[in-house]
C-alpha cells in the first residue's frame, strides 16, 4: 500500500472512530464517514466494500497490532525503554491498553462497545491459545481445553472492563498480579 492509500485509510479510520465516540454504530452512515474523512464515495469504496468491512478492518488493525506486538516479546514499542519488558504477556497487553493506542479504550467503552468486545475477545482467544501452547502449562485434564481458553479470555475481558470503569486506578503490573492469581489455580 502506498503512502497516499495509507493516508486515506488513516483519515477514514480516524473519522470513523470519532463518529463512534458520538453515536452508535447503527446510526453511522457511509455518508457520515466520507464527510468526516473528507474523501469521496468512490475513494471510500476503493478501500472498503461496506461499513461492516470498514469496522472489521479497523478492529483487525487495532487488535491485531496490540495482540501481535504482545506475542512478539522483542517488540516493546518504547514502553520499556528504561526497564525490561514484563515477564507476563498479559501485563504487556495491559500496558498497551493503558497507553490507549488509537483510543482503543474509548472504543471498548463506547455505545458500540459490544462490536469491539467481540473482536477483542477473538483476538484474546488467539493470544491465550498461543500462551498455553508456548508455556506448555499442565492443564487440568478434567476440563476441556476450549472451556479453559474461553474462561481465561472472558476473565481478562471482564477485568479490563472493570479497570476502565474504575478509571484505571491500578497499574498494569498490579492487574496482572490479580489476574494470574485468579487464573493459576485452574491451570
N, C-alpha and C positions, 0 to 999 in steps of 0.2 A: 504494500500500500504506500503510495507516495505521500509527500507532506501535505499537499492540498487535500487529499482524501482524509488524512488523519485530522486535519484542522476542521474539516466539515463534520466529520464524525464526532469530534470533541464538542463542537458547537451544538450539535443535536443532543448529545448526551447531557450537556450542561443545561440546555433549555428544558429537556425532559425532567431532569432531577429537580430543577427549580419549580416546574409546574406540579410535580408530585408533592412538593412541600406545601403547595397551596390548596390542592384539591385531589380528590380520589382518582385513581387510575381510570375508572369507567367514565368519568366526566371530562377526560382529556381527549381532544380530537387531534388528528394529524394536522389539521389546520392550525390549532393552537401551537403545536410543536414547531411547525415550519415558520410561523410568525415569530415565535420567541427566539428561534435559532437564526432567523434572518437568512433562510435558504429557500430555494424554490421547491415546488412539489416534485418535479422531475428529479431534482438532486436528492431529496429525501428517499424517493422510491428507487433510486440507483443504489442506495446503501441498505435500505430495509424494505422488505416486502409489505409489512404491515406494522401497526403499532405494537402488536404482540411480538413480532420479530425484533423490534427495537428493544422492548423490555427484556427479551431473552438475551440479546447481545449485551445490553447494559449489565445484566446480572452475571453473565459469563465473564465479562471483563472485570467487574468489581470483585466477585468472589473467587474467580479463577486466579487473579493476581494475588489476592491475600492468601488464599489457601496454598497456591503454588509456591509462593515465597516462604510460607511457613514450612512446607515439606522440604524445601531446599535450605538446609541449615547454613550453607555458605552465603546465602543472600539475606543480609540483615538490614539493608537499605538505610544505613546510618543510624539505626535505632540504638545501637550499642557501640557507638564509636569510642567510648571511654571504658567500656566493660565488655566482657564476653557475653554472647547470646545466652539466653536462659536454656537450661537443660530440657525443659518441657516444651514440646511443640505447642501445647495449649497456652502456655504463658506467652510464647512468641505471637500467637494469634491474638491474644488479648492486648498485647502491645500495639499491634496493627489496628485493632478496633479503637483503642484509646487514642491513637494518632488520628483516627477518623478520616482515613483515606477516602477521598471523593464523597464526603458526607454520608458515609455508609450507616452511621448511627441514626441519622435523620431518616434515611430510607427504611431502616429496620423499625422505626417507631412512627412513621407517617401514616396517613389514612389508608394507604395501600400496603401496609406492612405485611399482610398475610402473603402477598405475592412474593415479596423479598424474602420472607421467612422460609418459604418453600424452597427457593433456590439456595439460601444459606444452609438449610438442613441437608439438601442434596450434596452440596459441596463438603459439608462437615462429615457426612456419612463416608465419603471417599477418604477424607483425612483420617477418620477413626479406623477404617478398614486398613489403610496403609500403616498406621501406627501399630495396630495389633499384629500385622504381618512382620514389620520391621523388628519390633521388640520381642516377638515370639512369646508373648505373655502366656502363662499357663492358664488357659481358660477353664472356667468351671464347666465340665463336660455334661452336667445335668441340665444346662441351659443352652438352647440353640444359639449359635454364633450370630445369626441375623437379629435375634432378640437382644443380645448384648450390645451389638452395634447401635441398634435403634435406641436402646435405653441410654447409652453413653451420649449419643448425639442429642437426644431430647433433653437430657440433663444439662448439657452445655448450653443449648439454645435458651432454656429457661433461666439459667444462671446469667447469661448475657442480658436478657430482658430485665431481670431483677436488678442487675447492675445499672442499666440505662435508667430505669425508673427511680433508682436511688441516687441519681446524678453522679454515678461513677466514683463514689467516695473511696472505694477500696483500690489498692494498687493491683496491677496485673499479677504480681507475684503472690499477693495475698489471696486473690481469687483462685489462682492456680492451685495454691495450697489447699483451699477449701474443696475445690473440685476433685483433686487427686485423693483427698481424704475420704470423700464420698464414693468415688469410683473404685478405689483399690480393693475394698472388700469383695466386690463382685467379680474381680478378675482372679 
